[in-house]
Amino acid sequence: MRRARGFTLVELMTVVTIIGVLAAIAIPSFLSQKNKATDASAKEVARSAANAAETYATDHNGSYTGLEASVVHEYEPAIQTAAGGNNAYLSAAAAAESGAGFTVTAVAPGTGDTFTWTRKASGAVERTCAAAGANKNGCLTGSW
């Protein structure tokens, strides 16, 4: 009679345990990468909105007065101005009170992190962010 060949129960349980441990390590890091990608898309929306705001000012004698999200969308139709489709979107755009600067804010889908691009009257640019949850993803220091 031939000897039966195959794996013992102990060997199978050992392999399943190792696979489980590896999955427990790998899955959270993959999810973190996805969140970083959505934050990167929001940063790009903020940057594109800033470019559209600069174009708006060029058309209005250097003034940002009247700048708002719908105006930014007119200048750059690819910028989404409302949540939907799991895409980053422009949540706010406004001119500074003097009309010599502006602020645009984009929101990352899924994470809710916000990324703001501010051009001051002096011409200085400030990029700030706020993480919505405990996981900071693309907003580690409050600026980007």
OpenMM code with the backbone's topology and positions (N, CA, C; nanometers):
from openmm import Vec3, app, unit

residues = "MET ARG ARG ALA ARG GLY PHE THR LEU VAL GLU LEU MET THR VAL VAL THR ILE ILE GLY VAL LEU ALA ALA ILE ALA ILE PRO SER PHE LEU SER GLN LYS ASN LYS ALA THR ASP ALA SER ALA LYS GLU VAL ALA ARG SER ALA ALA ASN ALA ALA GLU THR TYR ALA THR ASP HIS ASN GLY SER TYR THR GLY LEU GLU ALA SER VAL VAL HIS GLU TYR GLU PRO ALA ILE GLN THR ALA ALA GLY GLY ASN ASN ALA TYR LEU SER ALA ALA ALA ALA ALA GLU SER GLY ALA GLY PHE THR VAL THR ALA VAL ALA PRO GLY THR GLY ASP THR PHE THR TRP THR ARG LYS ALA SER GLY ALA VAL GLU ARG THR CYS ALA ALA ALA GLY ALA ASN LYS ASN GLY CYS LEU THR GLY SER TRP".split()
positions = [
    Vec3(0.0831, -0.1173, 0.0000),
    Vec3(0.0000, 0.0000, 0.0000),
    Vec3(0.0881, 0.1244, 0.0000),
    Vec3(0.0494, 0.2188, -0.0823),
    Vec3(0.1276, 0.3417, -0.0893),
    Vec3(0.1003, 0.4314, 0.0295),
    Vec3(0.2000, 0.5115, 0.0572),
    Vec3(0.1852, 0.6083, 0.1669),
    Vec3(0.1062, 0.7282, 0.1161),
    Vec3(0.0085, 0.7728, 0.1904),
    Vec3(-0.0719, 0.8902, 0.1519),
    Vec3(0.0155, 1.0146, 0.1580),
    Vec3(0.0035, 1.0956, 0.0545),
    Vec3(0.0834, 1.2177, 0.0497),
    Vec3(-0.0076, 1.3382, 0.0659),
    Vec3(0.0452, 1.4458, 0.1238),
    Vec3(-0.0314, 1.5688, 0.1434),
    Vec3(0.0240, 1.6450, 0.2614),
    Vec3(-0.0429, 1.7536, 0.2923),
    Vec3(0.0015, 1.8379, 0.4031),
    Vec3(-0.0738, 1.8002, 0.5295),
    Vec3(-0.0067, 1.8122, 0.6403),
    Vec3(-0.0726, 1.7862, 0.7681),
    Vec3(-0.1519, 1.9098, 0.8078),
    Vec3(-0.2398, 1.8941, 0.9019),
    Vec3(-0.3211, 2.0048, 0.9509),
    Vec3(-0.2340, 2.1136, 1.0118),
    Vec3(-0.1299, 2.0775, 1.0804),
    Vec3(-0.0387, 2.1746, 1.1422),
    Vec3(0.0295, 2.2588, 1.0353),
    Vec3(0.0743, 2.1953, 0.9283),
    Vec3(0.1392, 2.2695, 0.8196),
    Vec3(0.0414, 2.3676, 0.7549),
    Vec3(-0.0790, 2.3251, 0.7295),
    Vec3(-0.1803, 2.4127, 0.6694),
    Vec3(-0.2135, 2.5305, 0.7609),
    Vec3(-0.2273, 2.5045, 0.8898),
    Vec3(-0.2588, 2.6115, 0.9848),
    Vec3(-0.1439, 2.7125, 0.9940),
    Vec3(-0.0211, 2.6631, 0.9857),
    Vec3(0.0956, 2.7520, 0.9899),
    Vec3(0.0952, 2.8451, 0.8687),
    Vec3(0.0700, 2.7928, 0.7521),
    Vec3(0.0668, 2.8745, 0.6301),
    Vec3(-0.0468, 2.9767, 0.6374),
    Vec3(-0.1639, 2.9375, 0.6810),
    Vec3(-0.2771, 3.0299, 0.6932),
    Vec3(-0.2454, 3.1411, 0.7929),
    Vec3(-0.1812, 3.1075, 0.9027),
    Vec3(-0.1432, 3.2078, 1.0028),
    Vec3(-0.0431, 3.3072, 0.9451),
    Vec3(0.0557, 3.2600, 0.8738),
    Vec3(0.1552, 3.3493, 0.8122),
    Vec3(0.0883, 3.4429, 0.7109),
    Vec3(0.0005, 3.3892, 0.6289),
    Vec3(-0.0714, 3.4726, 0.5310),
    Vec3(-0.1562, 3.5778, 0.6022),
    Vec3(-0.2203, 3.5395, 0.7100),
    Vec3(-0.3010, 3.6342, 0.7876),
    Vec3(-0.2186, 3.7469, 0.8456),
    Vec3(-0.1021, 3.7155, 0.8990),
    Vec3(-0.0132, 3.8178, 0.9553),
    Vec3(0.0342, 3.9125, 0.8457),
    Vec3(0.0754, 3.8592, 0.7317),
    Vec3(0.1201, 3.9430, 0.6210),
    Vec3(0.0078, 4.0339, 0.5705),
    Vec3(-0.1137, 3.9830, 0.5622),
    Vec3(-0.2280, 4.0639, 0.5188),
    Vec3(-0.2567, 4.1754, 0.6193),
    Vec3(-0.2446, 4.1445, 0.7479),
    Vec3(-0.2697, 4.2459, 0.8511),
    Vec3(-0.1674, 4.3593, 0.8427),
    Vec3(-0.0486, 4.3302, 0.7969),
    Vec3(0.0544, 4.4334, 0.7814),
    Vec3(0.0347, 4.5102, 0.6509),
    Vec3(0.0042, 4.4412, 0.5431),
    Vec3(0.0006, 4.5023, 0.4102),
    Vec3(-0.1243, 4.5854, 0.3837),
    Vec3(-0.2402, 4.5417, 0.4260),
    Vec3(-0.3650, 4.6101, 0.3916),
    Vec3(-0.3690, 4.7542, 0.4440),
    Vec3(-0.3345, 4.7827, 0.5679),
    Vec3(-0.3363, 4.9230, 0.6124),
    Vec3(-0.2405, 5.0129, 0.5336),
    Vec3(-0.1255, 4.9604, 0.4934),
    Vec3(-0.0332, 5.0443, 0.4166),
    Vec3(-0.0882, 5.0715, 0.2773),
    Vec3(-0.1593, 4.9775, 0.2179),
    Vec3(-0.2221, 5.0026, 0.0882),
    Vec3(-0.3317, 5.1072, 0.1006),
    Vec3(-0.4104, 5.1024, 0.2068),
    Vec3(-0.5160, 5.2019, 0.2274),
    Vec3(-0.4560, 5.3402, 0.2480),
    Vec3(-0.3439, 5.3478, 0.3175),
    Vec3(-0.2768, 5.4751, 0.3379),
    Vec3(-0.2320, 5.5344, 0.2048),
    Vec3(-0.1845, 5.4510, 0.1138),
    Vec3(-0.1415, 5.4995, -0.0172),
    Vec3(-0.2600, 5.5549, -0.0958),
    Vec3(-0.3749, 5.4928, -0.0826),
    Vec3(-0.4950, 5.5419, -0.1513),
    Vec3(-0.5325, 5.6796, -0.0974),
    Vec3(-0.5251, 5.6976, 0.0325),
    Vec3(-0.5573, 5.8270, 0.0925),
    Vec3(-0.4579, 5.9344, 0.0496),
    Vec3(-0.3319, 5.8976, 0.0369),
    Vec3(-0.2325, 5.9937, -0.0110),
    Vec3(-0.2630, 6.0355, -0.1542),
    Vec3(-0.3112, 5.9423, -0.2345),
    Vec3(-0.3456, 5.9735, -0.3731),
    Vec3(-0.4648, 6.0692, -0.3803),
    Vec3(-0.5652, 6.0487, -0.2964),
    Vec3(-0.6797, 6.1404, -0.2993),
    Vec3(-0.6388, 6.2789, -0.2500),
    Vec3(-0.5467, 6.2847, -0.1532),
    Vec3(-0.4961, 6.4143, -0.1080),
    Vec3(-0.4176, 6.4832, -0.2190),
    Vec3(-0.3417, 6.4069, -0.2954),
    Vec3(-0.2658, 6.4641, -0.4070),
    Vec3(-0.3598, 6.5214, -0.5124),
    Vec3(-0.4727, 6.4569, -0.5352),
    Vec3(-0.5679, 6.5098, -0.6330),
    Vec3(-0.6293, 6.6403, -0.5832),
    Vec3(-0.6527, 6.6517, -0.4533),
    Vec3(-0.7051, 6.7773, -0.3980),
    Vec3(-0.6017, 6.8892, -0.4080),
    Vec3(-0.4759, 6.8566, -0.3869),
    Vec3(-0.3695, 6.9562, -0.4019),
    Vec3(-0.3652, 7.0074, -0.5457),
    Vec3(-0.3846, 6.9171, -0.6407),
    Vec3(-0.3847, 6.9572, -0.7815),
    Vec3(-0.5036, 7.0460, -0.8137),
    Vec3(-0.6177, 7.0179, -0.7556),
    Vec3(-0.7350, 7.1034, -0.7759),
    Vec3(-0.7072, 7.2434, -0.7208),
    Vec3(-0.6464, 7.2510, -0.6032),
    Vec3(-0.6142, 7.3813, -0.5442),
    Vec3(-0.5161, 7.4577, -0.6334),
    Vec3(-0.4166, 7.3893, -0.6858),
    Vec3(-0.3176, 7.4533, -0.7732),
    Vec3(-0.3826, 7.4999, -0.9031),
    Vec3(-0.4676, 7.4192, -0.9620),
    Vec3(-0.5371, 7.4573, -1.0856),
    Vec3(-0.6301, 7.5757, -1.0613),
    Vec3(-0.6954, 7.5756, -0.9458),
    Vec3(-0.7833, 7.6879, -0.9114),
    Vec3(-0.7025, 7.8158, -0.8937),
    Vec3(-0.5830, 7.8043, -0.8364),
    Vec3(-0.4963, 7.9215, -0.8210),
    Vec3(-0.4547, 7.9756, -0.9579),
    Vec3(-0.4242, 7.8872, -1.0513),
    Vec3(-0.3913, 7.9311, -1.1871),
    Vec3(-0.5101, 8.0006, -1.2527),
    Vec3(-0.6299, 7.9464, -1.2338),
    Vec3(-0.7501, 8.0081, -1.2899),
    Vec3(-0.7744, 8.1450, -1.2255),
    Vec3(-0.7477, 8.1578, -1.0957),
    Vec3(-0.7629, 8.2865, -1.0271),
    Vec3(-0.6646, 8.3894, -1.0824),
    Vec3(-0.5429, 8.3468, -1.1113),
    Vec3(-0.4436, 8.4369, -1.1707),
    Vec3(-0.4897, 8.4839, -1.3092),
    Vec3(-0.5472, 8.3939, -1.3861),
    Vec3(-0.6002, 8.4302, -1.5177),
    Vec3(-0.7152, 8.5287, -1.5031),
    Vec3(-0.8010, 8.5061, -1.4049),
    Vec3(-0.9118, 8.5972, -1.3766),
    Vec3(-0.8583, 8.7379, -1.3462),
    Vec3(-0.7549, 8.7456, -1.2631),
    Vec3(-0.6975, 8.8759, -1.2275),
    Vec3(-0.6374, 8.9444, -1.3499),
    Vec3(-0.5758, 8.8668, -1.4362),
    Vec3(-0.5199, 8.9238, -1.5588),
    Vec3(-0.6303, 8.9876, -1.6426),
    Vec3(-0.7443, 8.9236, -1.6493),
    Vec3(-0.8582, 8.9766, -1.7255),
    Vec3(-0.9279, 9.0932, -1.6567),
    Vec3(-0.9001, 9.1163, -1.5279),
    Vec3(-0.9681, 9.2206, -1.4504),
    Vec3(-0.8684, 9.3213, -1.3914),
    Vec3(-0.7706, 9.3583, -1.4694),
    Vec3(-0.6730, 9.4615, -1.4321),
    Vec3(-0.6007, 9.4318, -1.3006),
    Vec3(-0.5700, 9.3076, -1.2759),
    Vec3(-0.4932, 9.2702, -1.1568),
    Vec3(-0.5748, 9.2566, -1.0303),
    Vec3(-0.7055, 9.2688, -1.0388),
    Vec3(-0.7910, 9.2593, -0.9204),
    Vec3(-0.8598, 9.1227, -0.9151),
    Vec3(-0.8689, 9.0699, -0.7946),
    Vec3(-0.9382, 8.9423, -0.7738),
    Vec3(-1.0818, 8.9636, -0.7261),
    Vec3(-1.1255, 9.0856, -0.7178),
    Vec3(-1.2608, 9.1160, -0.6708),
    Vec3(-1.3631, 9.0429, -0.7578),
    Vec3(-1.4571, 8.9773, -0.6939),
    Vec3(-1.5599, 8.9012, -0.7645),
    Vec3(-1.5254, 8.7552, -0.7838),
    Vec3(-1.4080, 8.7148, -0.7375),
    Vec3(-1.3659, 8.5754, -0.7529),
    Vec3(-1.4476, 8.4859, -0.6604),
    Vec3(-1.5007, 8.3795, -0.7156),
    Vec3(-1.5725, 8.2779, -0.6377),
    Vec3(-1.5616, 8.1454, -0.7123),
    Vec3(-1.6075, 8.0392, -0.6506),
    Vec3(-1.5892, 7.9050, -0.7071),
    Vec3(-1.6505, 7.8929, -0.8464),
    Vec3(-1.7683, 7.9499, -0.8679),
    Vec3(-1.8317, 7.9396, -1.0002),
    Vec3(-1.7501, 8.0122, -1.1067),
    Vec3(-1.6855, 8.1218, -1.0707),
    Vec3(-1.6013, 8.1953, -1.1648),
    Vec3(-1.4767, 8.1131, -1.1983),
    Vec3(-1.4190, 8.0504, -1.0975),
    Vec3(-1.3023, 7.9642, -1.1207),
    Vec3(-1.3407, 7.8518, -1.2156),
    Vec3(-1.4588, 7.7955, -1.1967),
    Vec3(-1.5069, 7.6876, -1.2845),
    Vec3(-1.5252, 7.7374, -1.4281),
    Vec3(-1.5672, 7.8614, -1.4455),
    Vec3(-1.5802, 7.9176, -1.5810),
    Vec3(-1.4440, 7.9271, -1.6496),
    Vec3(-1.3417, 7.9636, -1.5737),
    Vec3(-1.2081, 7.9756, -1.6303),
    Vec3(-1.1419, 7.8400, -1.6511),
    Vec3(-1.1743, 7.7442, -1.5667),
    Vec3(-1.1185, 7.6097, -1.5782),
    Vec3(-1.2304, 7.5079, -1.5575),
    Vec3(-1.3010, 7.4713, -1.6661),
    Vec3(-1.4166, 7.3817, -1.6549),
    Vec3(-1.3846, 7.2430, -1.5968),
    Vec3(-1.2591, 7.2020, -1.5979),
    Vec3(-1.2237, 7.0706, -1.5437),
    Vec3(-1.2299, 7.0677, -1.3917),
    Vec3(-1.2358, 7.1839, -1.3284),
    Vec3(-1.2410, 7.1892, -1.1819),
    Vec3(-1.3843, 7.1646, -1.1364),
    Vec3(-1.4009, 7.0625, -1.0553),
    Vec3(-1.5316, 7.0279, -0.9993),
    Vec3(-1.5563, 7.1170, -0.8782),
    Vec3(-1.6776, 7.1724, -0.8664),
    Vec3(-1.7070, 7.2650, -0.7565),
    Vec3(-1.8055, 7.2096, -0.6548),
    Vec3(-1.8385, 7.0825, -0.6659),
    Vec3(-1.9271, 7.0182, -0.5678),
    Vec3(-1.8830, 6.8734, -0.5509),
    Vec3(-1.9113, 6.8181, -0.4349),
    Vec3(-1.8747, 6.6789, -0.4082),
    Vec3(-1.9521, 6.5868, -0.5016),
    Vec3(-1.8859, 6.4811, -0.5455),
    Vec3(-1.9521, 6.3836, -0.6307),
    Vec3(-1.8519, 6.3052, -0.7126),
    Vec3(-1.8866, 6.1841, -0.7455),
    Vec3(-1.8022, 6.1012, -0.8291),
    Vec3(-1.6717, 6.0597, -0.7642),
    Vec3(-1.6625, 6.0749, -0.6326),
    Vec3(-1.5407, 6.0419, -0.5588),
    Vec3(-1.4191, 6.1169, -0.6129),
    Vec3(-1.4418, 6.2453, -0.6520),
    Vec3(-1.3349, 6.3300, -0.7032),
    Vec3(-1.3078, 6.4438, -0.6061),
    Vec3(-1.1858, 6.4941, -0.6087),
    Vec3(-1.1538, 6.6138, -0.5312),
    Vec3(-1.2319, 6.7301, -0.5918),
    Vec3(-1.2674, 6.8270, -0.5078),
    Vec3(-1.3451, 6.9399, -0.5599),
    Vec3(-1.3056, 7.0701, -0.4905),
    Vec3(-1.3370, 7.1801, -0.5586),
    Vec3(-1.3102, 7.3136, -0.5063),
    Vec3(-1.4274, 7.3527, -0.4171),
    Vec3(-1.4016, 7.3706, -0.2886),
    Vec3(-1.5110, 7.4017, -0.1958),
    Vec3(-1.5306, 7.5516, -0.1783),
    Vec3(-1.4252, 7.6314, -0.1992),
    Vec3(-1.4376, 7.7759, -0.1797),
    Vec3(-1.3315, 7.8493, -0.2601),
    Vec3(-1.3693, 7.9666, -0.3057),
    Vec3(-1.2761, 8.0579, -0.3713),
    Vec3(-1.3251, 8.1984, -0.3391),
    Vec3(-1.2360, 8.2825, -0.2934),
    Vec3(-1.2766, 8.4181, -0.2564),
    Vec3(-1.1590, 8.5131, -0.2713),
    Vec3(-1.1925, 8.6372, -0.3054),
    Vec3(-1.0913, 8.7423, -0.3120),
    Vec3(-1.0690, 8.7970, -0.1717),
    Vec3(-0.9491, 8.8486, -0.1495),
    Vec3(-0.9225, 8.9176, -0.0234),
    Vec3(-1.0037, 9.0466, -0.0224),
    Vec3(-1.0256, 9.1032, 0.0947),
    Vec3(-1.1070, 9.2245, 0.1052),
    Vec3(-1.0539, 9.3374, 0.0179),
    Vec3(-0.9237, 9.3487, 0.0063),
    Vec3(-0.8642, 9.4548, -0.0745),
    Vec3(-0.8729, 9.4246, -0.2233),
    Vec3(-0.9032, 9.3001, -0.2600),
    Vec3(-0.9076, 9.2605, -0.3995),
    Vec3(-0.7693, 9.2314, -0.4556),
    Vec3(-0.6666, 9.2404, -0.3708),
    Vec3(-0.5290, 9.2210, -0.4161),
    Vec3(-0.4768, 9.0808, -0.3882),
    Vec3(-0.5579, 8.9913, -0.3397),
    Vec3(-0.5182, 8.8541, -0.3107),
    Vec3(-0.6389, 8.7638, -0.3161),
    Vec3(-0.6172, 8.6357, -0.2963),
    Vec3(-0.7288, 8.5409, -0.3015),
    Vec3(-0.6969, 8.4175, -0.2186),
    Vec3(-0.8014, 8.3383, -0.1956),
    Vec3(-0.7895, 8.2096, -0.1277),
    Vec3(-0.8769, 8.1094, -0.2011),
    Vec3(-0.8212, 7.9923, -0.2294),
    Vec3(-0.8985, 7.8820, -0.2861),
    Vec3(-0.8776, 7.7599, -0.1972),
    Vec3(-0.9827, 7.6816, -0.1784),
    Vec3(-0.9764, 7.5642, -0.0920),
    Vec3(-1.0335, 7.4437, -0.1646),
    Vec3(-0.9589, 7.3335, -0.1641),
    Vec3(-1.0023, 7.2084, -0.2253),
    Vec3(-1.0166, 7.1016, -0.1177),
    Vec3(-1.1080, 7.0079, -0.1413),
    Vec3(-1.1351, 6.9002, -0.0465),
    Vec3(-1.1043, 6.7658, -0.1122),
    Vec3(-1.0330, 6.6804, -0.0401),
    Vec3(-1.0005, 6.5465, -0.0888),
    Vec3(-1.1186, 6.4531, -0.0638),
    Vec3(-1.1524, 6.3697, -0.1617),
    Vec3(-1.2623, 6.2752, -0.1408),
    Vec3(-1.2207, 6.1650, -0.0445),
    Vec3(-1.3156, 6.1142, 0.0277),
    Vec3(-1.2865, 6.0033, 0.1197),
    Vec3(-1.2283, 6.0505, 0.2517),
    Vec3(-1.1186, 6.1236, 0.2480),
    Vec3(-1.0542, 6.1672, 0.3718),
    Vec3(-1.1167, 6.2950, 0.4272),
    Vec3(-1.1648, 6.3838, 0.3399),
    Vec3(-1.2194, 6.5119, 0.3836),
    Vec3(-1.1123, 6.6142, 0.4171),
    Vec3(-0.9853, 6.5809, 0.3904),
    Vec3(-0.8771, 6.6759, 0.4146),
    Vec3(-0.8950, 6.7976, 0.3236),
    Vec3(-0.8625, 6.9170, 0.3747),
    Vec3(-0.8752, 7.0395, 0.2955),
    Vec3(-0.7371, 7.0987, 0.2684),
    Vec3(-0.7212, 7.1516, 0.1478),
    Vec3(-0.5958, 7.2115, 0.1040),
    Vec3(-0.6261, 7.3520, 0.0523),
    Vec3(-0.5596, 7.4507, 0.1110),
    Vec3(-0.5874, 7.5908, 0.0800),
    Vec3(-0.4639, 7.6562, 0.0196),
    Vec3(-0.4889, 7.7337, -0.0864),
    Vec3(-0.3841, 7.8115, -0.1532),
    Vec3(-0.4230, 7.9577, -0.1342),
    Vec3(-0.3366, 8.0353, -0.0694),
    Vec3(-0.3646, 8.1764, -0.0433),
    Vec3(-0.2561, 8.2623, -0.1071),
    Vec3(-0.2993, 8.3592, -0.1861),
    Vec3(-0.2070, 8.4589, -0.2410),
    Vec3(-0.2364, 8.5897, -0.1694),
    Vec3(-0.1382, 8.6392, -0.0983),
    Vec3(-0.1560, 8.7612, -0.0204),
    Vec3(-0.1353, 8.8831, -0.1100),
    Vec3(-0.1750, 8.9972, -0.0611),
    Vec3(-0.1608, 9.1213, -0.1369),
    Vec3(-0.0146, 9.1494, -0.1712),
    Vec3(0.0762, 9.1042, -0.0891),
    Vec3(0.2198, 9.1231, -0.1128),
    Vec3(0.2716, 9.0345, -0.2251),
    Vec3(0.1918, 8.9363, -0.2673),
    Vec3(0.2336, 8.8410, -0.3696),
    Vec3(0.2829, 8.7099, -0.3114),
    Vec3(0.3010, 8.7049, -0.1796),
    Vec3(0.3457, 8.5820, -0.1146),
    Vec3(0.2360, 8.4756, -0.1217),
    Vec3(0.2791, 8.3524, -0.1418),
    Vec3(0.1856, 8.2399, -0.1505),
    Vec3(0.1998, 8.1550, -0.0254),
    Vec3(0.0856, 8.1166, 0.0300),
    Vec3(0.0827, 8.0314, 0.1487),
    Vec3(-0.0051, 7.9113, 0.1175),
    Vec3(0.0480, 7.7920, 0.1404),
    Vec3(-0.0275, 7.6692, 0.1171),
    Vec3(-0.0465, 7.5993, 0.2504),
    Vec3(-0.1708, 7.5894, 0.2941),
    Vec3(-0.2014, 7.5269, 0.4220),
    Vec3(-0.2966, 7.4100, 0.4005),
    Vec3(-0.3010, 7.3223, 0.4998),
    Vec3(-0.3920, 7.2085, 0.4919),
    Vec3(-0.4424, 7.1738, 0.6307),
    Vec3(-0.5535, 7.1033, 0.6316),
    Vec3(-0.6113, 7.0564, 0.7569),
    Vec3(-0.6589, 6.9128, 0.7362),
    Vec3(-0.6085, 6.8218, 0.8172),
    Vec3(-0.6492, 6.6819, 0.8094),
    Vec3(-0.7801, 6.6644, 0.8848),
    Vec3(-0.8745, 6.5965, 0.8220),
    Vec3(-1.0059, 6.5773, 0.8833),
    Vec3(-1.0033, 6.4692, 0.9914),
    Vec3(-0.9164, 6.3712, 0.9779),
    Vec3(-0.9119, 6.2617, 1.0739),
    Vec3(-0.7763, 6.2504, 1.1412),
    Vec3(-0.7589, 6.1411, 1.2114),
    Vec3(-0.6331, 6.1187, 1.2822),
    Vec3(-0.5194, 6.0862, 1.1860),
    Vec3(-0.5531, 6.0236, 1.0727),
    Vec3(-0.4526, 5.9883, 0.9737),
    Vec3(-0.4226, 6.1106, 0.8879),
    Vec3(-0.3031, 6.1648, 0.8962),
    Vec3(-0.2683, 6.2916, 0.8322),
    Vec3(-0.2438, 6.2796, 0.6823),
    Vec3(-0.2114, 6.1639, 0.6303),
    Vec3(-0.1891, 6.1399, 0.4877),
    Vec3(-0.1006, 6.2466, 0.4244),
    Vec3(-0.1578, 6.3333, 0.3403),
    Vec3(-0.0813, 6.4345, 0.2689),
    Vec3(-0.0712, 6.5670, 0.3424),
    Vec3(-0.1093, 6.5697, 0.4695),
    Vec3(-0.1070, 6.6932, 0.5480),
    Vec3(-0.0387, 6.6668, 0.6816),
    Vec3(0.0894, 6.6441, 0.6758),
    Vec3(0.1629, 6.6064, 0.7966),
    Vec3(0.1951, 6.7250, 0.8861),
    Vec3(0.2241, 6.8416, 0.8277),
    Vec3(0.2739, 6.9541, 0.9053),
    Vec3(0.1816, 7.0762, 0.9073),
    Vec3(0.0678, 7.0679, 0.8408),
    Vec3(-0.0217, 7.1833, 0.8326),
    Vec3(0.0042, 7.2697, 0.7108),
    Vec3(0.1054, 7.2335, 0.6332),
    Vec3(0.1302, 7.3006, 0.5056),
    Vec3(0.1739, 7.1956, 0.4045),
    Vec3(0.1660, 7.2320, 0.2784),
    Vec3(0.2025, 7.1358, 0.1739),
    Vec3(0.2849, 7.2022, 0.0665),
] * unit.nanometer
topology = app.Topology()
chain = topology.addChain("A")
for resn in residues:
    res = topology.addResidue(resn, chain)
    for name in ("N", "CA", "C"):
        topology.addAtom(name, app.Element.getBySymbol(name[0]), res)
